């Protein structure tokens, strides 16, 4: 049985909980509580879980006794344990009211092919479950999950290295950091090319994050643990005082949440030069301020960040002064949970000084004249191949790709520092600039009508001449 088949079986168990009124997102969280115990048993890491609250004890119970024990288990692990276990179970409560449903889930999990799951990787299995949840519209989880194909493209281009401090200040289920860790693993023979000290650094300090939503924070912790990562994942709001301590990173990869702060209030941090109610503009400030000199980033941001005036323009000027914004990828629509949202990936490097670091910005248009993406037509690697070639070209001007265009800092300044640039001609739209002037069209029609009238009058005159004869 493949991991994909196991994911489908796990996902179908959510049908068992419909009568309990449990949402898809609640189901994945509930499943995390139970899977953690089973996976600890399967990986031989139960020693950190009190003996009275391990998988075999849970699986041996039934009926009302099971329901009571499960509630006690959640409370005990969240209050009396330490480390990752406490973090995952802290404040955990069950939404399952019917004991038979709980029994069904536990017995079904027990019956899965765990040998195959271990062979393919329990981390991959869990990520598959998170992706399934993100793709289910009713779950609303897509806002915490960036499409894996996009993550992989960004990570390949940013090339994280062993020894670097990597961070995602809006980490969702920790997808960016897990992909970055895998990239380093692939280039260091699964860390074996590194010294013991360097290996410990990669697993415990190299990959960190922050997540605001409690249940999503649990999923991030579980995801990190199953991929052998024990870096710090803060439960909190990066745009609050918590975010002030997050700095001096070599690499930032992130897709922060869309929208404004609740109630329209500004960020509560006092270290942002231009605090606004626009979360993405505040996140942009955090991104470039938390990089060390020479540090680099690739972040997903919506179109409004590119053209917002007022503080938006001031932030972009400050950003382009402090960083070299070398590339903007205009992403297709329909690839995130909110279909109408238009997004971009900004690639930049923090300068060694704070002045005039951006001299020109290259824009790649992957939005115009592209197919409609969604569940039936997902984004795939091949859609990014031309962009990757252009991005990594030794001479970008020699790429001759119509989708790849450059604007100097002076040209950008002339447009009030707007970065809403680089979109090519949309063949599906009428180019009104190329239509003839309607007045000229009218005058031409009158001339043609006059010619036709004169011609017709000539015919009439000939006919009358014939009648006279």
C-alpha positions as CSV (number, residue, x, y, z in Angstrom):
1,X,0.0,0.0,0.0
2,X,1.4,3.4,-1.0
3,X,1.4,6.5,1.1
4,X,-1.1,8.0,-1.3
5,X,-3.5,5.1,-0.6
6,X,-3.0,5.4,3.1
7,X,-3.7,9.2,2.9
8,X,-7.0,8.4,1.0
9,X,-8.0,5.9,3.7
10,X,-7.2,8.3,6.5
11,X,-9.0,11.1,4.7
12,X,-12.1,9.0,4.2
13,X,-12.3,8.4,7.9
14,X,-13.6,12.0,8.2
15,X,-16.9,10.7,6.9
16,X,-17.2,8.8,10.2
17,X,-17.2,12.1,12.1
18,X,-19.9,13.9,10.1
19,X,-22.6,13.1,12.6
20,X,-20.4,14.7,15.3
21,X,-20.4,18.0,13.3
22,X,-16.6,18.0,13.0
23,X,-15.1,20.1,10.3
24,X,-12.3,18.9,8.0
25,X,-9.7,21.1,9.7
26,X,-10.9,19.9,13.2
27,X,-10.6,16.3,11.8
28,X,-7.0,16.8,10.8
29,X,-6.1,18.3,14.2
30,X,-8.0,15.4,15.9
31,X,-6.1,12.9,13.7
32,X,-2.8,14.5,14.6
33,X,-3.5,13.8,18.3
34,X,-4.1,10.1,17.6
35,X,-1.4,9.7,14.8
36,X,1.3,11.1,17.0
37,X,0.8,8.2,19.5
38,X,0.7,5.6,16.7
39,X,3.7,7.0,14.9
40,X,5.7,7.1,18.1
41,X,5.1,3.4,18.5
42,X,6.0,2.7,14.8
43,X,9.2,4.7,15.1
44,X,10.3,3.3,18.5
45,X,10.2,6.8,20.1
46,X,7.5,6.1,22.8
47,X,10.0,6.6,25.6
48,X,9.1,10.3,25.9
49,X,5.4,9.4,26.3
50,X,4.3,8.2,29.8
51,X,3.7,4.5,29.7
52,X,0.1,4.8,30.8
53,X,-0.7,7.0,27.8
54,X,0.9,5.2,24.9
55,X,-0.8,3.8,21.8
56,X,-1.4,0.2,23.0
57,X,-3.2,1.5,26.1
58,X,-5.4,3.8,24.1
59,X,-6.2,1.0,21.5
60,X,-7.1,-1.5,24.2
61,X,-10.1,0.6,25.4
62,X,-13.6,0.9,24.1
63,X,-17.0,2.6,24.6
64,X,-17.4,5.3,27.3
65,X,-14.2,4.1,29.0
66,X,-12.3,5.0,25.8
67,X,-13.9,8.4,25.5
68,X,-13.1,9.3,29.1
69,X,-9.5,8.0,28.8
70,X,-8.9,9.9,25.6
71,X,-9.9,13.2,27.2
72,X,-7.7,12.4,30.2
73,X,-4.8,11.5,27.8
74,X,-5.0,14.8,26.0
75,X,-5.0,16.8,29.2
76,X,-2.1,14.9,30.7
77,X,0.1,15.1,27.7
78,X,-0.6,18.8,27.3
79,X,0.0,19.6,31.0
80,X,2.5,17.2,32.4
81,X,4.9,16.4,29.5
82,X,7.8,18.4,28.1
83,X,9.2,19.4,24.8
84,X,7.4,18.7,21.5
85,X,4.8,16.5,23.2
86,X,3.7,19.3,25.5
87,X,3.7,21.8,22.6
88,X,1.5,19.5,20.4
89,X,-1.0,18.7,23.1
90,X,-1.1,21.9,25.0
91,X,-4.8,23.1,25.3
92,X,-5.9,20.0,23.2
93,X,-9.6,19.1,23.5
94,X,-11.6,16.5,21.5
95,X,-14.6,17.3,19.4
96,X,-15.6,13.6,19.1
97,X,-18.8,13.0,21.1
98,X,-19.7,9.5,20.0
99,X,-17.4,6.8,21.4
100,X,-18.1,4.4,18.5
101,X,-16.6,7.0,16.1
102,X,-13.4,7.3,18.2
103,X,-13.2,3.5,18.2
104,X,-13.6,3.4,14.5
105,X,-10.8,5.9,13.9
106,X,-8.4,4.1,16.2
107,X,-9.1,0.6,14.8
108,X,-8.8,1.9,11.2
109,X,-5.4,3.5,12.0
110,X,-4.2,0.3,13.6
111,X,-5.1,-1.7,10.5
112,X,-3.1,0.4,8.1
113,X,0.0,-0.9,6.4
114,X,2.5,0.8,8.6
115,X,5.5,-1.1,7.2
116,X,4.9,0.6,3.8
117,X,4.3,3.9,5.5
118,X,7.7,3.7,7.2
119,X,9.4,2.7,4.0
120,X,8.0,5.8,2.1
121,X,8.4,8.1,5.1
122,X,5.9,9.0,7.8
123,X,6.7,12.7,7.2
124,X,5.6,12.3,3.5
125,X,2.5,10.5,4.7
126,X,1.6,13.4,7.0
127,X,2.3,16.1,4.4
128,X,0.1,14.2,2.0
129,X,-2.7,14.5,4.6
130,X,-2.1,18.2,5.0
131,X,-2.2,18.7,1.2
132,X,-5.4,16.8,1.0
133,X,-6.9,19.1,3.7
134,X,-5.6,22.2,1.9
135,X,-7.2,21.1,-1.4
136,X,-10.6,20.6,0.2
137,X,-12.4,23.9,-0.3
138,X,-14.7,23.3,2.7
139,X,-11.8,22.9,5.1
140,X,-10.5,26.5,4.6
141,X,-7.0,25.2,5.3
142,X,-5.6,26.3,1.9
143,X,-4.6,29.6,3.5
144,X,-2.0,27.7,5.6
145,X,-0.7,25.6,2.8
146,X,1.4,26.8,-0.2
147,X,1.3,24.5,-3.3
148,X,4.2,22.1,-3.0
149,X,5.2,22.7,-6.6
150,X,5.7,26.4,-6.0
151,X,7.6,25.7,-2.7
152,X,10.0,23.4,-4.5
153,X,10.6,25.8,-7.3
154,X,11.4,28.6,-4.9
155,X,13.7,26.4,-2.8
156,X,15.6,25.1,-5.8
157,X,16.3,28.7,-6.9
158,X,17.3,30.0,-3.4
159,X,19.6,27.0,-2.8
160,X,19.7,26.8,1.0
161,X,23.1,25.7,2.4
162,X,24.2,23.8,5.4
163,X,25.0,26.1,8.3
164,X,22.5,28.8,7.3
165,X,19.8,30.1,9.6
166,X,16.5,29.7,7.7
167,X,13.1,31.1,8.8
168,X,9.5,31.4,7.9
169,X,7.7,34.0,10.1
170,X,4.3,32.9,8.9
171,X,5.0,29.2,8.6
172,X,1.6,27.6,8.4
173,X,2.2,23.8,8.4
174,X,6.0,24.4,8.0
175,X,6.1,23.4,4.3
176,X,8.8,25.9,3.2
177,X,11.2,24.9,6.0
178,X,10.7,21.2,5.4
179,X,11.5,21.6,1.7
180,X,14.6,23.7,2.5
181,X,15.8,21.0,5.0
182,X,15.2,18.3,2.3
183,X,17.2,20.4,-0.2
184,X,20.2,20.5,2.2
185,X,19.8,16.8,2.9
186,X,20.0,16.0,-0.8
187,X,23.2,18.0,-1.1
188,X,24.9,16.6,2.0
189,X,24.1,12.9,1.7
190,X,21.3,13.2,4.3
191,X,23.6,15.4,6.5
192,X,26.3,12.6,6.6
193,X,28.8,14.8,4.9
194,X,28.6,17.2,7.9
195,X,30.3,16.9,11.2
196,X,28.3,15.7,14.2
197,X,28.1,19.3,15.5
198,X,26.9,20.5,12.1
199,X,24.3,17.7,11.9
200,X,22.9,18.7,15.3
201,X,22.7,22.3,14.1
202,X,20.7,21.3,11.0
203,X,18.2,19.3,13.0
204,X,17.8,21.7,15.9
205,X,18.5,25.2,14.9
206,X,18.7,25.7,11.1
207,X,15.0,25.7,10.4
208,X,12.6,27.8,12.5
209,X,9.3,29.5,12.1
210,X,6.3,31.3,13.7
211,X,2.6,30.5,13.4
212,X,-0.3,32.5,14.8
213,X,-3.2,29.9,14.7
214,X,-3.0,27.3,17.5
215,X,-4.3,24.3,15.6
216,X,-2.1,25.1,12.6
217,X,0.9,25.5,15.0
218,X,0.2,21.9,16.2
219,X,0.3,20.7,12.6
220,X,3.6,22.5,12.0
221,X,5.1,20.9,15.1
222,X,4.0,17.4,14.0
223,X,5.2,17.9,10.5
224,X,8.6,19.1,11.6
225,X,9.0,16.2,14.1
226,X,8.1,13.6,11.4
227,X,10.8,15.1,9.2
228,X,13.4,14.9,11.9
229,X,13.5,18.6,12.6
230,X,13.4,20.1,16.1
231,X,14.0,23.8,15.4
232,X,12.0,26.3,17.3
233,X,8.5,27.0,16.0
234,X,7.0,30.0,17.9
235,X,3.3,30.1,18.7
236,X,2.5,33.8,18.2
237,X,2.1,36.8,15.9
238,X,5.2,37.9,14.0
239,X,3.6,41.4,13.7
240,X,3.5,41.7,17.5
241,X,6.4,42.2,20.0
242,X,7.1,38.5,19.4
243,X,8.6,39.2,16.0
244,X,11.2,41.7,17.3
245,X,13.5,38.8,18.4
246,X,13.3,37.1,15.0
247,X,16.3,38.5,13.1
248,X,19.8,37.9,11.6
249,X,18.6,35.1,9.2
250,X,20.5,33.9,6.2
251,X,17.4,32.9,4.3
252,X,13.7,33.7,4.6
253,X,11.0,31.8,2.7
254,X,7.4,32.7,3.4
255,X,3.8,33.1,2.2
256,X,2.2,35.3,4.8
257,X,-1.6,35.4,5.2
258,X,-3.7,37.7,3.0
259,X,-5.9,40.6,4.3
260,X,-5.7,43.3,6.9
261,X,-5.3,43.2,10.7
262,X,-8.6,42.5,12.5
263,X,-10.5,45.7,13.0
264,X,-7.9,47.5,10.8
265,X,-5.5,48.1,13.6
266,X,-1.9,48.7,12.9
267,X,0.9,46.3,13.9
268,X,1.8,46.4,17.6
269,X,5.5,46.4,17.0
270,X,7.4,49.6,17.6
271,X,10.4,48.7,15.4
272,X,8.6,49.0,12.0
273,X,9.3,52.4,10.4
274,X,6.0,52.4,8.6
275,X,3.3,50.4,10.6
276,X,0.1,50.1,8.6
277,X,-3.1,48.1,8.8
278,X,-2.0,46.2,5.7
279,X,-0.5,42.9,7.0
280,X,1.5,42.1,3.9
281,X,3.2,45.5,3.9
282,X,4.1,45.0,7.6
283,X,5.4,41.5,6.8
284,X,7.5,42.9,3.9
285,X,9.1,45.3,6.4
286,X,9.7,42.4,8.8
287,X,11.2,40.2,6.0
288,X,14.0,42.7,5.0
289,X,14.6,43.9,8.5
290,X,15.2,40.4,9.8
291,X,17.8,39.4,7.2
292,X,21.4,39.7,8.0
293,X,23.6,41.7,5.6
294,X,23.9,39.5,2.4
295,X,20.9,37.4,3.6
296,X,18.3,36.6,0.9
297,X,14.6,35.9,0.7
298,X,11.8,34.7,-1.6
299,X,8.4,35.6,-0.4
300,X,4.8,35.4,-1.8
301,X,2.9,38.7,-1.6
302,X,-0.3,39.9,-3.3
303,X,-0.5,42.6,-6.0
304,X,-1.5,45.4,-3.6
305,X,1.9,45.4,-2.1
306,X,3.3,46.3,-5.5
307,X,1.2,49.4,-6.0
308,X,-0.3,50.6,-2.7
309,X,0.3,54.4,-2.3
310,X,1.1,56.4,0.8
311,X,3.0,54.2,3.3
312,X,3.0,51.5,0.6
313,X,5.2,53.6,-1.6
314,X,7.4,54.7,1.3
315,X,7.9,51.1,2.3
316,X,8.9,50.1,-1.3
317,X,11.4,52.9,-1.5
318,X,12.9,51.9,1.9
319,X,12.9,48.2,0.7
320,X,14.7,48.9,-2.6
321,X,17.2,51.1,-0.8
322,X,18.1,48.4,1.8
323,X,17.8,45.4,-0.5
324,X,18.5,44.3,-4.1
325,X,15.1,43.4,-5.4
326,X,16.4,41.5,-8.4
327,X,13.3,39.5,-9.5
328,X,9.5,39.6,-9.3
329,X,7.6,36.6,-10.5
330,X,4.0,37.4,-11.4
331,X,2.1,34.3,-10.4
332,X,-1.0,32.8,-12.2
333,X,-4.4,33.3,-10.5
334,X,-6.3,30.3,-9.1
335,X,-3.4,28.6,-7.4
336,X,-4.3,29.6,-3.8
337,X,-7.4,29.0,-1.7
338,X,-8.8,32.5,-2.6
339,X,-9.1,32.2,-6.4
340,X,-9.4,36.0,-7.1
341,X,-6.2,36.9,-5.3
342,X,-3.3,37.9,-7.5
343,X,0.1,37.1,-6.1
344,X,3.8,37.4,-6.8
345,X,7.1,36.0,-5.6
346,X,9.6,38.7,-4.6
347,X,13.3,37.6,-4.7
348,X,15.7,39.9,-3.0
349,X,19.0,40.1,-1.1
350,X,19.8,42.4,1.9
351,X,22.5,44.9,1.0
352,X,25.8,45.4,2.9
353,X,24.7,49.0,3.3
354,X,21.2,50.6,3.4
355,X,21.4,52.7,0.3
356,X,20.7,52.2,-3.4
357,X,20.9,48.4,-3.5
358,X,18.3,48.0,-6.2
359,X,19.4,49.3,-9.6
360,X,17.0,47.3,-11.8
361,X,14.2,44.8,-11.3
362,X,13.4,41.9,-13.6
363,X,9.8,40.8,-14.0
364,X,8.6,37.4,-15.2
365,X,5.0,37.3,-16.3
366,X,3.6,33.8,-15.5
367,X,0.0,35.2,-15.3
368,X,-1.0,36.5,-18.7
369,X,-2.2,34.1,-21.4
370,X,-1.9,31.2,-19.0
371,X,-4.4,28.3,-18.6
372,X,-6.9,28.4,-15.7
373,X,-5.5,26.6,-12.7
374,X,-7.4,24.7,-10.1
375,X,-8.2,21.2,-8.7
376,X,-8.8,19.8,-12.2
377,X,-5.7,21.6,-13.7
378,X,-3.1,21.9,-11.0
379,X,0.1,23.8,-11.2
380,X,3.0,21.6,-12.3
381,X,6.8,21.8,-12.5
382,X,6.8,22.2,-16.3
383,X,4.9,25.5,-15.9
384,X,8.0,27.0,-14.2
385,X,10.7,25.6,-16.4
386,X,11.1,28.6,-18.6
387,X,11.1,30.9,-15.6
388,X,13.8,28.9,-13.9
389,X,16.0,29.0,-17.0
390,X,15.5,32.8,-17.3
391,X,16.1,33.3,-13.5
392,X,19.4,31.4,-13.6
393,X,20.7,32.7,-17.0
394,X,24.2,34.1,-16.9
395,X,23.0,37.0,-19.2
396,X,19.3,37.7,-18.6
397,X,19.2,40.0,-21.6
398,X,20.1,37.2,-23.9
399,X,17.2,35.0,-22.9
400,X,14.8,36.5,-25.5
401,X,11.8,35.4,-23.5
402,X,8.9,37.8,-24.0
403,X,7.7,37.1,-20.5
404,X,10.9,38.4,-19.0
405,X,11.4,42.2,-18.8
406,X,13.6,44.6,-16.9
407,X,12.9,48.1,-15.5
408,X,15.5,50.4,-14.0
409,X,15.2,52.0,-10.7
410,X,14.7,55.4,-12.5
411,X,11.8,54.0,-14.6
412,X,10.2,52.6,-11.4
413,X,10.6,56.0,-9.7
414,X,8.8,57.7,-12.6
415,X,5.8,55.4,-11.9
416,X,5.6,56.6,-8.3
417,X,7.7,53.6,-7.3
418,X,5.0,51.2,-8.3
419,X,6.2,47.6,-9.0
420,X,2.9,46.6,-10.7
421,X,5.0,46.1,-13.9
422,X,6.1,43.5,-16.4
423,X,2.7,42.1,-17.5
424,X,2.7,41.3,-21.3
425,X,-0.1,41.8,-23.8
426,X,-3.2,39.8,-23.0
427,X,-4.3,38.2,-26.2
428,X,-7.8,37.6,-24.8
429,X,-8.4,41.3,-24.5
430,X,-9.0,44.0,-27.1
431,X,-6.2,46.4,-27.4
432,X,-8.1,49.6,-27.6
433,X,-5.0,51.6,-28.3
434,X,-4.8,49.9,-31.6
435,X,-8.4,50.5,-32.6
436,X,-9.0,53.3,-35.3
437,X,-10.2,56.7,-34.0
438,X,-14.1,56.5,-34.1
439,X,-14.2,60.0,-35.7
440,X,-11.9,58.9,-38.5
441,X,-14.0,55.8,-38.9
442,X,-17.2,57.9,-39.2
443,X,-15.6,60.3,-41.8
444,X,-14.4,57.3,-43.8
445,X,-17.9,55.8,-43.8
446,X,-19.4,59.1,-45.0
447,X,-16.8,59.2,-47.8
448,X,-17.6,55.7,-48.8
449,X,-21.3,56.4,-48.7
450,X,-20.9,59.5,-50.9
451,X,-18.9,57.4,-53.4
452,X,-21.7,54.8,-53.5
453,X,-24.3,57.5,-53.9
454,X,-22.5,59.0,-56.8
455,X,-22.1,55.6,-58.4
456,X,-25.8,54.8,-58.0
457,X,-26.7,58.2,-59.4
458,X,-24.6,57.5,-62.5
459,X,-26.5,54.3,-63.1
460,X,-29.8,56.0,-62.7
461,X,-28.8,58.7,-65.3
462,X,-27.8,56.0,-67.8
463,X,-31.1,54.2,-67.4
464,X,-33.1,57.4,-68.0
465,X,-31.0,58.1,-71.2
466,X,-32.0,54.6,-72.5
467,X,-35.7,55.3,-71.8
468,X,-35.6,58.5,-73.9
469,X,-34.2,56.6,-76.9
